[in-house]
């Protein structure tokens, strides 16, 4: 259809590819928002769930940790569980993004908007 148009045909093909990539990226964004990963700390006494985009969904704290003397320990465990969940979320997001960009001629280390 665009044969013989030279660089105009190339530009039209690039624009189509960019539009397809944008649509695929929107789909990935939706999947990442719905996908939850779990992080835990203190042998599972504190657990946190975040989306693959890093948004905190919920936290679970074992009742055995509820005492005034353990407050700082619990706070530290919450932070540790959240950190682990967010690290897992970043890994899942990176995997999804690599699937999306597989085969594209992108330079190494390119970070697409996310």
RODO-2510 file (C-alpha; in nm, 4 decimals, decimal comma):
residues 114
     n   res          X          Y          Z
     1     x     0,0000     0,0000     0,0000
     2     x     0,2776     0,2435     0,0818
     3     x     0,5330     0,1099    -0,1679
     4     x     0,7014     0,3704    -0,3747
     5     x     0,6522     0,6449    -0,1184
     6     x     1,0073     0,6129     0,0139
     7     x     1,0588     0,7882     0,3456
     8     x     0,6871     0,8692     0,3738
     9     x     0,6108     0,4971     0,3762
    10     x     0,8808     0,4411     0,6379
    11     x     0,7387     0,7222     0,8497
    12     x     0,3855     0,5841     0,8225
    13     x     0,5099     0,2401     0,9264
    14     x     0,6960     0,3888     1,2229
    15     x     0,3867     0,5824     1,3289
    16     x     0,1777     0,2652     1,3129
    17     x     0,4354     0,0774     1,5199
    18     x     0,4415     0,3597     1,7749
    19     x     0,0629     0,3514     1,8029
    20     x     0,0643    -0,0269     1,8487
    21     x     0,3344     0,0077     2,1157
    22     x     0,1289     0,2712     2,2959
    23     x    -0,1757     0,0416     2,2980
    24     x     0,0309    -0,2512     2,4260
    25     x     0,1857    -0,0306     2,6933
    26     x    -0,1610     0,0720     2,8126
    27     x    -0,2539    -0,2971     2,8399
    28     x     0,0610    -0,3692     3,0403
    29     x    -0,0147    -0,0751     3,2700
    30     x    -0,3593    -0,2192     3,3413
    31     x    -0,2159    -0,5647     3,4130
    32     x     0,0471    -0,4200     3,6471
    33     x    -0,2172    -0,2245     3,8360
    34     x    -0,4224    -0,5415     3,8883
    35     x    -0,1314    -0,7754     3,9685
    36     x    -0,0434    -0,8061     4,3376
    37     x     0,2801    -0,9294     4,4913
    38     x     0,3447    -1,0106     4,8561
    39     x     0,6366    -0,9237     5,0780
    40     x     0,6901    -1,0499     5,4311
    41     x     0,9137    -0,9923     5,7302
    42     x     0,9643    -1,1474     6,0709
    43     x     0,9112    -1,5037     5,9457
    44     x     0,5761    -1,4024     5,7995
    45     x     0,4462    -1,2200     6,1066
    46     x     0,4120    -0,9055     5,8973
    47     x     0,2993    -0,9273     5,5364
    48     x     0,2361    -0,6579     5,2794
    49     x     0,0683    -0,6703     4,9392
    50     x     0,1416    -0,4154     4,6694
    51     x     0,0494    -0,3844     4,3047
    52     x     0,3179    -0,4498     4,0470
    53     x     0,3281    -0,0718     4,0129
    54     x     0,4200    -0,0408     4,3830
    55     x     0,0906     0,0829     4,5308
    56     x     0,0280    -0,0626     4,8783
    57     x    -0,2972    -0,2621     4,8860
    58     x    -0,3009    -0,4124     5,2352
    59     x    -0,0914    -0,5134     5,5358
    60     x    -0,1355    -0,8068     5,7741
    61     x     0,0201    -0,8091     6,1217
    62     x     0,0080    -1,1220     6,3351
    63     x    -0,1786    -1,0500     6,6632
    64     x     0,1117    -1,1894     6,8665
    65     x     0,3056    -0,8718     6,7868
    66     x     0,0566    -0,6363     6,9487
    67     x     0,2204    -0,5177     7,2666
    68     x     0,3556    -0,1764     7,3609
    69     x     0,7073    -0,3144     7,4036
    70     x     0,7111    -0,4508     7,0492
    71     x     0,5959    -0,1313     6,8755
    72     x     0,9327    -0,0440     6,7220
    73     x     0,9913    -0,4025     6,6120
    74     x     0,6511    -0,4106     6,4419
    75     x     0,7187    -0,0775     6,2706
    76     x     1,0521    -0,2092     6,1406
    77     x     0,8881    -0,5295     6,0191
    78     x     0,6187    -0,3336     5,8357
    79     x     0,8837    -0,1301     5,6579
    80     x     1,0797    -0,4467     5,5713
    81     x     0,7701    -0,6236     5,4362
    82     x     0,6755    -0,3210     5,2271
    83     x     1,0286    -0,2912     5,0917
    84     x     1,0323    -0,6588     4,9903
    85     x     0,6905    -0,6322     4,8249
    86     x     0,7946    -0,3199     4,6340
    87     x     1,1167    -0,4866     4,5157
    88     x     0,9140    -0,7813     4,3871
    89     x     0,6738    -0,5380     4,2214
    90     x     0,9634    -0,3686     4,0409
    91     x     1,0881    -0,7073     3,9183
    92     x     0,7434    -0,8025     3,7864
    93     x     0,7080    -0,4653     3,6144
    94     x     1,0520    -0,5034     3,4533
    95     x     0,9614    -0,8519     3,3282
    96     x     0,6347    -0,7267     3,1785
    97     x     0,8114    -0,4368     3,0136
    98     x     1,0825    -0,6607     2,8660
    99     x     0,8104    -0,8776     2,7114
   100     x     0,6502    -0,5686     2,5623
   101     x     0,9734    -0,4342     2,4152
   102     x     1,1125    -0,7697     2,2980
   103     x     1,2378    -0,7363     1,9433
   104     x     1,2409    -0,3578     1,9437
   105     x     1,5685    -0,1923     1,8539
   106     x     1,6013    -0,0040     2,1844
   107     x     1,9421     0,0807     2,3298
   108     x     2,0296    -0,1020     2,6541
   109     x     1,9078     0,0707     2,9682
   110     x     1,6315     0,2698     2,8043
   111     x     1,3586     0,3387     3,0593
   112     x     1,0162     0,3834     2,9061
   113     x     0,7667     0,5989     3,0970
   114     x     0,5985     0,3989     3,3673
***
